[in-house]
Amino acid sequence: MLNVEVVRSFLLVATHGSFSAAARASGRPKSTLSRHVIGLEQHLSVCLLDRSEPAVRPTEAGERFRRLAVRIVKQVSRLEAELGAFAPGGARETEAG
């Protein structure tokens, strides 16, 4: 099963062009990002990043996954925001209470 945090890690690396830059930008350990991306590639049985150059870049499969992943992460973020309104102290509870 895909985990949204793993997908977000892939997007960070693909966007920043390196695990180190993605780690700096996100405040996450480089090792965590690397573990997430490797696990994702193993889960999907496909190489998502070309690591042959100093800057990593998505492979053809990685670029296709990246485009879909951006949409997925946006939807998950929207869902989290909408459902957050129902959490204790959220806007919906305040309106009802």
Buried (B, 14 or more C-beta within 10 A) or exposed (E): EEEBEBBBBBBBBBEBBBBEBBBEEBEBEBEBBBEBBEBBBEEEEBEBBEEEEEEBBBBEBBEEBBEEBBEBBEEBEEEEEEEEEEEEEEEEEEEEE
